[in-house]
Amino acid sequence: MKSDDRANQAIEYFNHGFNCAQAVLSAYCEEFGLARETALNLSCGLGAGMGRLSHVCGAVSGAYLVIGLKFGQSLPDDKEAKEKTYALVQAFSKRFEARNGSTICRDLLGVELLSGDKVIAAERVKSVCPKMVRDAVEIIEELLF
């Protein structure tokens, strides 16, 4: 699948009720042997900066999960896989932050999701998060494919 198609697919998931982490992970899960329903369940709590806590952006967290699916360590002695995964997470973070100024949800949105103004938060989620999802997918494509 082309990068733009995958980004559009992820944004479509986001626009149809899934959070940013779910949108990113679900665009890749089946390619790496993870059932879509499991991917959606697994990544649900990571949206909105970790359960609306406004911490790490859910699109970023979803991307970390994709990196882990492709390169992650599954054997205790596979230190090479762990190091490769950590290096790719760091590279992803650097690129995402270069594009957006931060990987932190509250910084990206300019509002706290849990305690901030709910109307402003809802507007910002609609206007900002699709770009974060697209950026996450584009960076994954650059780094992994």
C-alpha positions as MATLAB code, in Angstrom:
seq = 'MKSDDRANQAIEYFNHGFNCAQAVLSAYCEEFGLARETALNLSCGLGAGMGRLSHVCGAVSGAYLVIGLKFGQSLPDDKEAKEKTYALVQAFSKRFEARNGSTICRDLLGVELLSGDKVIAAERVKSVCPKMVRDAVEIIEELLF';
ca = [
       0.000    0.000    0.000;
       1.286    3.479   -0.831;
       2.147    5.880    1.988;
      -0.588    8.339    1.034;
      -3.198    5.562    0.877;
      -2.170    4.305    4.305;
      -2.265    7.834    5.750;
      -5.742    8.357    4.303;
      -6.848    5.021    5.743;
      -5.575    6.014    9.203;
      -7.327    9.390    9.014;
     -10.516    7.644    7.960;
     -10.327    5.466   11.086;
      -9.789    8.600   13.165;
     -12.710   10.412   11.526;
     -14.992    7.422   12.141;
     -14.646    7.351   15.919;
     -11.301    5.777   16.722;
      -8.606    7.669   18.579;
      -5.248    8.684   17.116;
      -3.326    5.667   18.467;
      -5.966    3.268   17.162;
      -5.962    4.997   13.775;
      -2.205    4.656   13.313;
      -1.893    1.084   14.581;
      -4.930   -0.161   12.662;
      -3.417    1.035    9.375;
      -0.575   -1.493    9.854;
      -1.720   -4.223   12.214;
      -2.806   -6.894    9.765;
       0.396   -6.518    7.728;
       2.285   -7.636   10.838;
      -0.099  -10.426   11.869;
      -2.151   -8.586   14.482;
      -5.925   -8.841   14.157;
      -7.594   -5.452   13.711;
      -9.919   -5.944   16.681;
      -6.960   -6.801   18.908;
      -5.050   -3.763   17.623;
      -8.002   -1.483   18.323;
      -8.423   -2.895   21.823;
      -4.706   -2.768   22.567;
      -4.252    0.847   21.499;
      -7.507    2.276   22.879;
      -6.039    3.519   26.160;
      -3.202    5.348   24.403;
      -5.394    7.930   22.692;
      -5.676   11.550   23.798;
      -2.224   11.501   25.293;
      -2.732    8.298   27.303;
      -6.375    8.153   28.349;
      -7.015   11.899   28.013;
      -4.084   12.754   30.311;
      -2.511   14.871   27.527;
       0.843   13.082   27.800;
       2.508   11.452   24.740;
       0.429   11.995   21.596;
      -1.594    8.900   20.716;
      -0.451    9.008   17.081;
       3.117    8.804   18.396;
       2.249    5.926   20.744;
       0.514    4.111   17.907;
       3.625    4.546   15.771;
       5.780    3.089   18.552;
       3.526    0.030   18.551;
       3.939   -0.328   14.781;
       7.718   -0.142   15.157;
       7.525   -2.827   17.837;
       5.375   -5.044   15.639;
       7.936   -4.917   12.846;
      11.198   -5.010   14.778;
      10.445   -5.639   18.460;
      12.166   -8.081   20.758;
      10.306  -11.361   21.283;
      13.147  -13.452   22.690;
      14.885  -12.544   25.961;
      18.379  -12.712   24.461;
      17.575  -10.746   21.291;
      19.285   -7.543   22.340;
      19.782   -6.561   18.691;
      16.001   -6.376   18.161;
      15.583   -4.280   21.298;
      18.344   -1.869   20.272;
      16.951   -1.558   16.730;
      13.471   -0.874   18.111;
      14.763    1.736   20.563;
      16.793    3.428   17.822;
      13.753    3.586   15.514;
      11.537    4.953   18.311;
      14.137    7.655   18.939;
      14.414    8.450   15.217;
      10.634    8.584   14.903;
      10.371   10.934   17.887;
      13.057   13.235   16.511;
      11.323   13.493   13.120;
       7.852   13.962   14.632;
       9.122   16.661   16.969;
      10.934   18.394   14.097;
       7.632   18.571   12.178;
       5.389   19.526   15.083;
       7.514   20.992   17.866;
       6.639   18.280   20.382;
       5.443   14.719   20.890;
       3.280   15.765   23.848;
      -0.471   15.961   23.307;
      -1.087   19.084   25.436;
       1.651   20.950   23.568;
       0.334   19.902   20.161;
      -3.256   20.805   21.005;
      -2.543   23.805   23.224;
      -5.083   22.582   25.757;
      -5.389   19.989   28.522;
      -7.934   17.369   27.499;
      -8.918   16.289   30.994;
      -9.134   19.629   32.766;
      -9.159   22.216   29.978;
     -12.005   23.913   28.155;
     -14.001   21.064   26.581;
     -15.258   23.099   23.616;
     -11.769   24.286   22.695;
     -10.392   20.782   23.241;
     -13.000   19.233   20.923;
     -12.283   21.831   18.223;
      -8.524   21.305   18.476;
      -8.837   17.520   18.340;
     -10.828   17.832   15.093;
      -8.418   20.329   13.553;
      -5.006   19.130   14.831;
      -5.179   15.364   15.308;
      -5.696   14.343   11.667;
      -2.381   16.060   10.833;
      -0.673   14.220   13.700;
      -2.041   10.912   12.400;
      -0.869   11.719    8.854;
       2.565   12.804   10.075;
       2.942    9.632   12.142;
       2.110    7.422    9.155;
       4.399    9.364    6.822;
       7.316    9.057    9.262;
       6.637    5.339    9.779;
       6.751    4.914    6.018;
      10.065    6.799    5.810;
      11.671    4.773    8.612;
      10.260    1.277    8.099;
       9.673    0.889    4.381;
];
